[in-house]
Amino acid sequence: MTETAKHENSTPEIEARIRKIQEIRRRCRDLLRDGLSATEHGDFLYDENGLPK
């Protein structure tokens, strides 16, 4: 897609959605930067019996 085509398809709603997604990405990046390891994700998803929370 060319730059011209990108701008032709852009609307304020799409641009606002892109900004929101970028903000979510930044917040997730900051959380992961604090040292959350791949093995700790189970603590958020499963209880002590291994069942979904």
Residue pairs with C-beta under 8 A, 6 or more apart in sequence:
44 53
45 52
45 53
46 52
46 53
47 53
